[in-house]
Amino acid sequence: MSRDSRERILARIRSAVDGAPEVPEVPRAYLARHAPDDPDAVLDLLHENLADYRAHVHRTDGAGLPALIGRLLEERGARTVVVPDGLPAEWPAAWAAEPVPDTGLTPADLDAVDAVVTGCALAVAETGTIVLDGGPGQGRRALTLVPDLHVCVVRAPEQVVASVPEALPRLDPLRALTWISGPSATSDIELDRVEGVHGPRRLDVVIVTG
């Protein structure tokens, strides 16, 4: 395109824009949440939507948490498990699986490990989504993308919110956020679902109350 042609096109665009009416302000009156203002109902909704995305959901109290995680690892055949920095030391002490600290594990190292156990930053009930931000007990993003099994602990009610609009103000936009809605999956044109394509094939979510 010659310079003259470009200038003619830009001049016509400027002329059209100059005569355009101002865009009216759009009202933002949508609801910030649709779930009832009831912590138990929000927790039940989270459980339902996690399961709908084919995550396996379990509930326990703080005292029973380490043993439950150990049982899940054993049932899934996990012999080794990545332990991110900041995970409570009493958790892996109760597991038969060998804990593997994250000392700069490479993707190949992580691929050789059976599972990873993490906490989370938040869980969103209306979308059945777990959010990780790399904080204590969560580790870097690669830890939850390479091993085939991810066991994620959610503390209720403090880490459970009803909706994404409620979650965003509680998250640091400068941190690397990982949003997880069920195990990694995709479908081809025939709608054949395949799990474990670009992340864990299995997601176990343990909701801790009390």
Residue pairs with C-beta under 8 A, 6 or more apart in sequence:
32 163
32 165
32 166
33 126
33 162
33 163
33 165
33 166
34 126
34 162
34 163
35 41
35 42
35 45
35 125
35 126
35 162
35 163
36 42
39 156
39 157
39 160
42 125
42 157
42 160
42 161
42 162
43 125
43 156
43 157
43 160
43 207
43 209
45 125
45 126
45 162
46 123
46 124
46 125
46 128
46 154
46 160
46 207
47 57
47 59
47 207
48 128
49 125
49 126
49 127
49 128
50 57
50 128
50 130
50 182
50 205
51 57
51 128
52 128
53 128
53 181
53 182
53 183
54 182
54 183
54 185
54 195
54 203
55 128
55 182
55 183
55 203
55 204
55 205
56 202
56 203
56 204
56 205
57 204
57 205
57 207
58 68
58 72
58 204
58 205
58 206
58 207
59 206
59 207
59 208
59 209
60 68
60 206
60 207
60 208
60 209
61 208
61 209
61 210
62 208
62 210
65 91
65 153
65 206
65 208
66 90
66 91
66 93
66 94
66 95
67 94
68 206
69 91
69 94
69 95
69 117
69 151
69 153
69 206
70 94
70 95
70 96
70 97
72 151
72 204
72 206
73 81
73 95
73 96
73 97
73 114
73 115
73 117
73 149
73 151
74 96
74 97
76 114
76 115
76 149
76 202
76 204
77 114
78 97
78 114
78 115
78 149
79 97
79 98
79 114
80 97
80 98
80 100
80 112
80 113
80 114
80 115
81 92
81 95
81 97
81 98
81 99
81 100
81 113
81 114
81 115
81 116
81 117
82 100
82 101
82 102
82 105
82 110
82 113
82 115
82 116
82 117
82 139
82 143
82 147
83 92
83 99
83 100
83 101
83 102
83 117
84 102
84 116
84 117
84 118
84 137
84 138
84 139
84 140
84 143
85 101
85 102
85 136
85 137
85 139
86 119
86 135
86 136
86 137
86 138
87 117
87 118
87 119
87 136
87 137
88 137
91 117
92 99
92 117
97 114
97 115
100 113
102 139
102 140
102 143
105 113
105 142
105 143
107 142
107 146
110 142
110 143
110 146
110 147
111 146
111 147
113 146
113 147
114 147
114 148
114 149
115 147
115 148
115 149
115 150
115 151
116 139
116 143
116 144
116 147
116 149
116 150
116 151
116 200
117 150
117 151
117 152
117 153
118 132
118 137
118 138
118 139
118 143
118 144
118 150
118 151
118 152
118 153
119 135
119 136
119 137
119 138
119 152
119 153
119 154
119 155
120 130
120 131
120 132
120 138
120 152
120 153
120 154
120 159
121 131
121 132
121 133
121 135
121 138
121 159
121 170
121 171
121 177
122 130
122 131
122 159
122 160
122 161
122 167
122 170
122 171
123 129
123 130
123 131
123 154
123 159
123 160
123 161
123 205
124 130
124 131
124 161
124 162
124 163
124 164
124 166
124 167
125 160
125 161
125 162
125 163
126 162
126 163
126 164
127 163
127 164
127 181
128 181
128 182
129 164
129 179
129 180
129 181
130 152
130 154
130 179
130 180
130 181
130 205
131 167
131 171
131 177
131 178
131 179
131 180
132 138
132 141
132 144
132 152
132 177
132 178
132 180
133 171
133 172
133 175
133 176
133 177
133 178
134 140
134 141
134 175
134 176
135 175
137 153
138 144
141 176
141 178
144 150
144 152
144 178
144 180
144 199
144 200
145 184
145 198
145 199
145 200
147 200
148 196
148 200
148 201
148 202
149 200
149 201
149 202
149 204
150 180
150 183
150 199
150 200
150 202
150 203
150 204
151 204
151 206
152 180
152 203
152 204
152 205
152 206
153 205
153 206
153 208
154 160
154 205
154 206
154 207
154 208
155 208
156 207
156 208
156 209
157 209
161 167
161 170
171 177
180 199
180 203
182 203
183 195
183 196
183 199
183 200
183 201
183 202
183 203
184 195
184 196
184 197
184 198
184 199
184 200
184 201
185 193
185 194
185 195
185 196
185 197
186 193
186 194
186 197
186 198
187 193
187 194
188 194
195 201
195 202
196 202
